[in-house]
Amino acid sequence: MAEDEQKKPDYTDNDWTWLIQDRTAKWQTMLDEVEALGWQSVRLREDMGFTSKLVILPIHKAPKRGMLIVCAGGGFMFKSANEAKPVAEFFHNAGINTAILDYHVDTETPMGQSASVQISAGRDGLAAVRYMRAHADELGILPDKIAIGGFSAGGMISAFTATQFDYGRPEAEDELLQVSSRPDAALILYGAMSHSGLGSGVGQYDCELQAELCRYDAIRNIRSDCPPMFVFQTHKDDPRHALQFCYELACKGVPYEIHTFEDGPHGGALYDGKCEDSPLFKHTARWASLAAEWLEEKGF
């Protein structure tokens, strides 16, 4: 049997090797495609032997508009191409400037278990917002309309950025760190997840572990000055995550909009049927138009 005809492995044994290799190859193919298109690429921060970067689509002409930074998902082990270029192009075609965040992942650690890479990826999100705001004039975008949005792990990065930001540190030697990292809006797309909720069994609660889990957990760090958020997911993921997330937003007085759709698998991105990783779910696919309208109404 030819190698490409071999049966895909069953991941019940936690062997994610094939999936990581497949998604990593697709991501590199996407990066090669956008390089051939001449999209601008800028370096952000080096950590763990990798330098994160932004890939910026051509900026719309005057009048100046905002910017949406798109973060693909992938369990912090890889980045899914179907949640990057097609999504960035959709919002770009809707009249919104867009960029893709190429953030840190860990291909060696099982899904969701590497806290260090999740924190590093979250810091990539903060750095991306800072960069866009610091270079707004030369890019030709509005410095007060910088949004970040992403799927799954990318949604967690967006939530991290929307809750762990600062308003700039004037005393910092690095001029970029003097710029605010607060996004002006965040799109949490099947990424409203929490690692610090109920889950331990009887006699297994650990105060120190719980405190550490809460340190960077977005839902535990929602505050009244967080930016407005657009929250979307399907019922293939536990809808209580999104509902609890938005309940906390409401409790803190943070503007939000929530959409939960019954059908569509996790990872479907635009759900437009244009590739095997984005199967067609016509009704669920409306989330993207709703999100574009939401951003437009907020001046993006």
The 8 nearest C-alpha neighbors of each residue, nearest first, counted from 0:
[[1, 4, 2, 5, 3, 6, 7, 8],
 [2, 0, 4, 3, 5, 6, 7, 8],
 [1, 3, 4, 5, 0, 6, 7, 17],
 [2, 4, 1, 5, 0, 6, 7, 21],
 [5, 3, 1, 2, 0, 6, 7, 8],
 [6, 4, 2, 3, 7, 1, 0, 8],
 [7, 5, 8, 4, 3, 9, 2, 0],
 [6, 8, 5, 9, 17, 4, 18, 10],
 [9, 7, 10, 6, 17, 14, 15, 18],
 [8, 10, 11, 7, 12, 14, 13, 15],
 [11, 9, 13, 12, 14, 8, 15, 18],
 [10, 12, 13, 9, 14, 8, 15, 7],
 [11, 13, 10, 14, 9, 15, 8, 16],
 [14, 12, 10, 11, 15, 109, 9, 16],
 [15, 13, 10, 12, 16, 11, 9, 8],
 [14, 16, 18, 17, 13, 19, 10, 109],
 [17, 15, 19, 18, 14, 20, 21, 106],
 [16, 18, 20, 19, 15, 21, 8, 7],
 [19, 17, 21, 15, 20, 16, 22, 23],
 [20, 18, 16, 22, 21, 17, 23, 77],
 [19, 21, 23, 17, 18, 22, 24, 16],
 [20, 22, 18, 24, 19, 23, 17, 25],
 [21, 23, 25, 19, 24, 20, 79, 18],
 [22, 24, 26, 20, 25, 21, 19, 77],
 [25, 23, 27, 21, 26, 22, 20, 28],
 [26, 24, 28, 22, 23, 27, 80, 29],
 [27, 25, 29, 23, 80, 28, 24, 22],
 [28, 26, 30, 24, 29, 25, 31, 23],
 [29, 27, 25, 31, 26, 30, 24, 32],
 [28, 30, 32, 26, 27, 31, 25, 33],
 [31, 29, 27, 33, 32, 28, 34, 26],
 [30, 32, 28, 34, 29, 33, 27, 35],
 [33, 31, 29, 35, 30, 34, 28, 36],
 [32, 34, 36, 30, 35, 31, 38, 29],
 [33, 35, 37, 31, 36, 32, 38, 30],
 [36, 34, 32, 33, 37, 31, 38, 30],
 [35, 37, 33, 34, 38, 32, 31, 39],
 [38, 36, 34, 35, 39, 33, 56, 57],
 [37, 39, 56, 36, 33, 55, 34, 54],
 [38, 40, 55, 54, 37, 41, 56, 57],
 [39, 41, 54, 53, 55, 38, 52, 42],
 [42, 40, 53, 52, 43, 54, 39, 55],
 [41, 43, 52, 51, 44, 53, 50, 40],
 [42, 44, 52, 51, 126, 41, 50, 127],
 [45, 43, 50, 51, 42, 46, 123, 52],
 [46, 44, 50, 49, 51, 48, 47, 43],
 [47, 45, 48, 49, 50, 44, 119, 103],
 [46, 48, 49, 45, 103, 50, 116, 119],
 [49, 47, 46, 45, 50, 103, 51, 44],
 [50, 48, 46, 47, 45, 51, 103, 44],
 [51, 49, 45, 44, 46, 52, 42, 43],
 [52, 50, 102, 43, 101, 44, 42, 103],
 [51, 53, 42, 43, 101, 41, 100, 50],
 [52, 54, 100, 41, 40, 99, 101, 55],
 [53, 55, 40, 99, 98, 39, 38, 100],
 [56, 54, 98, 39, 38, 53, 40, 97],
 [55, 57, 38, 98, 97, 58, 54, 39],
 [58, 56, 59, 38, 55, 39, 96, 97],
 [59, 57, 96, 56, 60, 139, 138, 140],
 [58, 60, 96, 57, 61, 94, 64, 63],
 [59, 61, 62, 58, 63, 139, 64, 57],
 [62, 60, 63, 59, 64, 139, 140, 58],
 [61, 63, 60, 64, 59, 140, 139, 141],
 [64, 62, 61, 140, 141, 139, 60, 65],
 [65, 63, 140, 299, 141, 62, 66, 96],
 [64, 66, 299, 144, 141, 140, 145, 96],
 [65, 67, 96, 145, 97, 146, 144, 68],
 [68, 66, 146, 97, 147, 96, 145, 69],
 [67, 69, 147, 98, 99, 97, 148, 146],
 [70, 68, 99, 148, 149, 98, 100, 147],
 [71, 69, 149, 153, 100, 148, 99, 150],
 [72, 70, 82, 153, 83, 150, 149, 79],
 [73, 71, 152, 153, 151, 150, 78, 79],
 [72, 74, 78, 77, 75, 79, 76, 152],
 [73, 75, 110, 76, 152, 111, 72, 77],
 [74, 76, 104, 73, 77, 152, 105, 111],
 [77, 75, 106, 105, 104, 74, 73, 110],
 [78, 76, 73, 75, 23, 104, 19, 22],
 [79, 77, 73, 72, 71, 80, 26, 22],
 [80, 78, 81, 82, 71, 72, 73, 22],
 [79, 81, 26, 83, 82, 25, 78, 29],
 [80, 82, 79, 83, 85, 276, 268, 84],
 [83, 81, 71, 268, 80, 79, 86, 85],
 [82, 84, 80, 71, 86, 81, 85, 87],
 [83, 85, 87, 86, 88, 80, 81, 82],
 [86, 84, 88, 87, 83, 89, 81, 82],
 [85, 87, 89, 88, 83, 84, 82, 90],
 [88, 86, 84, 90, 89, 85, 97, 83],
 [87, 89, 91, 85, 86, 90, 92, 84],
 [90, 88, 86, 92, 91, 87, 85, 93],
 [91, 89, 93, 92, 87, 95, 88, 86],
 [92, 90, 95, 88, 94, 93, 89, 96],
 [91, 93, 89, 94, 90, 88, 95, 87],
 [92, 94, 90, 91, 95, 89, 291, 88],
 [93, 95, 91, 92, 90, 96, 59, 64],
 [96, 94, 91, 90, 93, 97, 299, 66],
 [97, 95, 66, 91, 58, 67, 65, 59],
 [98, 96, 67, 66, 87, 68, 91, 56],
 [97, 99, 55, 68, 54, 56, 69, 67],
 [100, 98, 69, 54, 53, 68, 70, 83],
 [99, 101, 53, 70, 102, 69, 52, 68],
 [102, 100, 52, 51, 53, 99, 103, 54],
 [101, 103, 51, 120, 100, 123, 104, 52],
 [102, 104, 120, 51, 116, 119, 49, 105],
 [105, 103, 75, 76, 77, 116, 106, 102],
 [104, 106, 76, 107, 108, 75, 116, 103],
 [105, 107, 76, 108, 104, 77, 19, 75],
 [108, 106, 105, 109, 76, 16, 104, 110],
 [107, 109, 106, 105, 113, 110, 112, 76],
 [110, 108, 112, 111, 107, 113, 13, 76],
 [111, 109, 74, 112, 76, 108, 75, 113],
 [110, 112, 74, 113, 109, 75, 114, 117],
 [113, 111, 110, 109, 114, 108, 117, 75],
 [114, 112, 115, 116, 111, 108, 117, 105],
 [113, 115, 117, 116, 112, 118, 111, 119],
 [116, 114, 118, 117, 113, 119, 120, 112],
 [115, 117, 119, 118, 114, 113, 120, 104],
 [118, 116, 120, 114, 119, 115, 121, 113],
 [117, 119, 121, 115, 116, 120, 114, 122],
 [118, 120, 116, 122, 121, 117, 115, 123],
 [121, 119, 123, 103, 117, 122, 118, 102],
 [122, 120, 156, 118, 124, 123, 119, 159],
 [121, 123, 125, 119, 124, 120, 126, 118],
 [122, 124, 120, 126, 121, 125, 127, 102],
 [125, 123, 127, 121, 122, 126, 160, 156],
 [124, 126, 122, 128, 180, 160, 127, 123],
 [127, 125, 123, 129, 124, 128, 130, 122],
 [126, 128, 124, 130, 125, 129, 123, 131],
 [127, 129, 131, 125, 180, 130, 126, 132],
 [130, 128, 180, 126, 132, 127, 131, 178],
 [131, 129, 127, 133, 128, 132, 134, 126],
 [130, 132, 128, 134, 129, 133, 135, 127],
 [131, 133, 142, 135, 129, 130, 134, 128],
 [132, 134, 130, 131, 135, 129, 178, 175],
 [135, 133, 131, 132, 137, 136, 130, 138],
 [134, 136, 140, 132, 138, 142, 131, 137],
 [137, 135, 139, 138, 134, 140, 141, 142],
 [136, 138, 139, 134, 135, 140, 133, 131],
 [139, 137, 135, 136, 140, 134, 58, 131],
 [138, 140, 136, 137, 135, 63, 141, 58],
 [141, 139, 135, 63, 64, 65, 138, 142],
 [140, 142, 65, 144, 143, 64, 63, 135],
 [143, 141, 132, 135, 144, 140, 145, 131],
 [144, 142, 141, 145, 183, 132, 65, 182],
 [145, 143, 65, 141, 183, 142, 299, 146],
 [144, 146, 66, 183, 182, 65, 143, 67],
 [147, 145, 184, 67, 182, 183, 185, 66],
 [146, 148, 68, 185, 67, 157, 69, 186],
 [149, 147, 186, 69, 185, 157, 187, 70],
 [148, 150, 154, 153, 70, 69, 71, 188],
 [149, 151, 154, 153, 188, 72, 71, 190],
 [150, 152, 190, 154, 72, 189, 153, 155],
 [153, 151, 72, 155, 154, 74, 73, 150],
 [154, 152, 149, 70, 72, 150, 156, 71],
 [155, 153, 149, 190, 150, 187, 151, 157],
 [154, 156, 152, 158, 190, 153, 157, 159],
 [157, 155, 121, 153, 159, 154, 158, 160],
 [158, 156, 154, 160, 155, 159, 148, 147],
 [157, 159, 161, 155, 160, 156, 217, 154],
 [160, 158, 156, 162, 157, 161, 217, 163],
 [159, 161, 157, 158, 163, 125, 162, 124],
 [160, 162, 158, 159, 225, 163, 157, 182],
 [161, 163, 159, 160, 221, 220, 164, 217],
 [164, 162, 160, 159, 161, 165, 220, 215],
 [165, 163, 181, 180, 160, 162, 161, 125],
 [166, 164, 167, 180, 179, 181, 163, 168],
 [167, 165, 179, 180, 181, 178, 168, 164],
 [166, 168, 179, 177, 178, 165, 176, 169],
 [167, 169, 177, 170, 171, 176, 166, 178],
 [170, 168, 177, 171, 167, 176, 178, 174],
 [169, 171, 168, 172, 177, 173, 176, 167],
 [172, 170, 173, 168, 169, 177, 176, 174],
 [173, 171, 174, 170, 176, 177, 169, 175],
 [174, 172, 175, 171, 176, 177, 170, 168],
 [175, 173, 177, 176, 172, 171, 178, 169],
 [174, 176, 177, 173, 178, 129, 133, 130],
 [177, 175, 178, 174, 173, 167, 168, 171],
 [176, 178, 167, 168, 169, 174, 175, 171],
 [179, 177, 167, 176, 175, 129, 180, 133],
 [178, 180, 166, 167, 181, 165, 129, 177],
 [179, 181, 129, 164, 125, 128, 165, 166],
 [182, 180, 164, 179, 165, 166, 183, 161],
 [183, 181, 146, 184, 145, 161, 180, 128],
 [182, 184, 145, 226, 146, 144, 181, 143],
 [185, 183, 146, 227, 226, 182, 228, 147],
 [186, 184, 228, 147, 148, 146, 157, 229],
 [185, 187, 148, 229, 228, 188, 230, 149],
 [188, 186, 154, 230, 190, 148, 149, 229],
 [189, 187, 150, 231, 190, 154, 149, 230],
 [190, 188, 232, 151, 150, 231, 191, 187],
 [189, 191, 151, 154, 188, 155, 187, 192],
 [192, 190, 241, 240, 189, 187, 244, 155],
 [193, 191, 190, 240, 194, 155, 241, 218],
 [192, 194, 195, 196, 216, 218, 191, 217],
 [195, 193, 196, 212, 216, 192, 213, 197],
 [194, 196, 212, 193, 213, 209, 197, 216],
 [197, 195, 194, 193, 198, 199, 209, 213],
 [198, 196, 199, 195, 194, 200, 193, 204],
 [197, 199, 196, 200, 195, 194, 204, 203],
 [200, 198, 203, 204, 197, 201, 202, 196],
 [199, 201, 203, 202, 198, 204, 197, 205],
 [202, 200, 203, 199, 204, 198, 205, 197],
 [201, 203, 204, 200, 199, 205, 198, 206],
 [204, 202, 200, 201, 199, 205, 198, 206],
 [203, 205, 202, 199, 206, 200, 201, 209],
 [204, 206, 208, 207, 209, 203, 210, 199],
 [207, 205, 209, 208, 210, 204, 211, 203],
 [206, 208, 210, 209, 205, 211, 212, 204],
 [209, 207, 211, 205, 210, 206, 212, 204],
 [208, 210, 212, 206, 211, 207, 205, 213],
 [209, 211, 207, 213, 208, 212, 206, 214],
 [212, 210, 208, 214, 213, 209, 207, 215],
 [213, 211, 209, 195, 210, 214, 208, 216],
 [214, 212, 216, 210, 211, 215, 195, 219],
 [213, 215, 211, 212, 216, 210, 220, 219],
 [216, 214, 213, 217, 212, 159, 220, 163],
 [215, 217, 213, 219, 218, 214, 193, 212],
 [218, 216, 220, 219, 159, 158, 162, 215],
 [217, 219, 220, 221, 216, 244, 193, 247],
 [220, 218, 217, 216, 221, 213, 214, 215],
 [221, 219, 217, 218, 162, 222, 216, 215],
 [222, 220, 218, 162, 219, 217, 225, 248],
 [223, 221, 224, 225, 251, 220, 162, 253],
 [222, 224, 251, 225, 253, 252, 221, 248],
 [225, 223, 222, 226, 253, 221, 251, 252],
 [224, 226, 223, 222, 161, 162, 253, 221],
 [225, 227, 184, 183, 228, 224, 161, 182],
 [228, 226, 254, 184, 255, 253, 185, 225],
 [229, 227, 255, 185, 186, 184, 230, 226],
 [228, 230, 186, 256, 255, 257, 187, 185],
 [231, 229, 257, 187, 188, 186, 256, 258],
 [232, 230, 258, 188, 259, 189, 257, 187],
 [231, 233, 189, 259, 188, 260, 258, 234],
 [232, 234, 260, 259, 261, 235, 262, 263],
 [235, 233, 261, 236, 238, 237, 260, 262],
 [234, 236, 233, 264, 265, 237, 263, 262],
 [237, 235, 234, 238, 233, 265, 232, 189],
 [236, 238, 239, 234, 240, 235, 241, 233],
 [239, 237, 240, 241, 234, 236, 242, 259],
 [238, 240, 242, 237, 241, 243, 244, 236],
 [241, 239, 243, 238, 242, 192, 191, 244],
 [242, 240, 244, 191, 239, 238, 243, 245],
 [241, 243, 239, 245, 244, 240, 246, 238],
 [244, 242, 246, 240, 245, 241, 239, 247],
 [243, 245, 241, 247, 242, 246, 218, 240],
 [246, 244, 248, 242, 247, 243, 249, 241],
 [245, 247, 243, 249, 248, 244, 242, 250],
 [246, 248, 250, 245, 244, 249, 251, 243],
 [249, 247, 245, 253, 251, 246, 250, 252],
 [250, 248, 252, 246, 247, 251, 253, 245],
 [249, 251, 247, 248, 252, 246, 253, 245],
 [252, 250, 223, 248, 249, 253, 222, 247],
 [251, 253, 249, 250, 223, 248, 254, 222],
 [252, 254, 248, 251, 223, 249, 227, 255],
 [255, 253, 227, 252, 228, 248, 249, 256],
 [256, 254, 228, 227, 229, 253, 257, 248],
 [255, 257, 229, 230, 228, 258, 254, 245],
 [256, 258, 230, 231, 229, 255, 259, 245],
 [259, 257, 231, 230, 260, 232, 256, 286],
 [260, 258, 232, 233, 231, 257, 261, 234],
 [261, 259, 233, 262, 283, 234, 232, 258],
 [260, 262, 234, 233, 259, 263, 235, 283],
 [263, 261, 260, 233, 234, 283, 264, 235],
 [262, 264, 233, 280, 235, 265, 267, 283],
 [265, 263, 235, 267, 266, 262, 233, 236],
 [264, 266, 267, 235, 263, 236, 233, 189],
 [265, 267, 268, 264, 276, 277, 151, 150],
 [266, 268, 277, 270, 265, 264, 276, 269],
 [267, 269, 82, 270, 266, 277, 81, 150],
 [268, 270, 271, 284, 267, 277, 287, 86],
 [271, 269, 279, 277, 284, 267, 278, 280],
 [270, 272, 279, 269, 273, 284, 278, 277],
 [273, 271, 279, 278, 277, 274, 270, 275],
 [272, 274, 271, 277, 275, 278, 279, 270],
 [275, 273, 277, 276, 272, 278, 81, 271],
 [276, 274, 277, 278, 272, 273, 81, 267],
 [275, 277, 274, 278, 267, 81, 266, 268],
 [278, 276, 267, 270, 274, 272, 275, 268],
 [279, 277, 272, 270, 275, 276, 271, 267],
 [278, 280, 272, 271, 270, 281, 277, 273],
 [281, 279, 270, 283, 282, 284, 263, 278],
 [282, 280, 284, 283, 279, 271, 285, 270],
 [281, 283, 284, 285, 280, 260, 286, 262],
 [282, 284, 285, 280, 281, 260, 286, 262],
 [285, 283, 270, 281, 286, 282, 269, 280],
 [284, 286, 283, 287, 288, 282, 289, 281],
 [287, 285, 289, 284, 288, 290, 283, 231],
 [286, 288, 290, 289, 285, 291, 284, 269],
 [289, 287, 291, 290, 285, 286, 292, 284],
 [288, 290, 286, 292, 287, 291, 293, 285],
 [289, 291, 293, 287, 288, 292, 286, 294],
 [292, 290, 288, 294, 293, 289, 295, 287],
 [291, 293, 295, 289, 290, 294, 296, 288],
 [294, 292, 290, 296, 291, 295, 289, 297],
 [295, 293, 297, 291, 296, 299, 292, 290],
 [294, 296, 292, 299, 298, 297, 293, 291],
 [295, 297, 293, 294, 298, 292, 299, 291],
 [298, 296, 294, 295, 299, 293, 144, 292],
 [299, 297, 295, 296, 294, 144, 65, 64],
 [298, 65, 295, 294, 64, 297, 144, 95]]
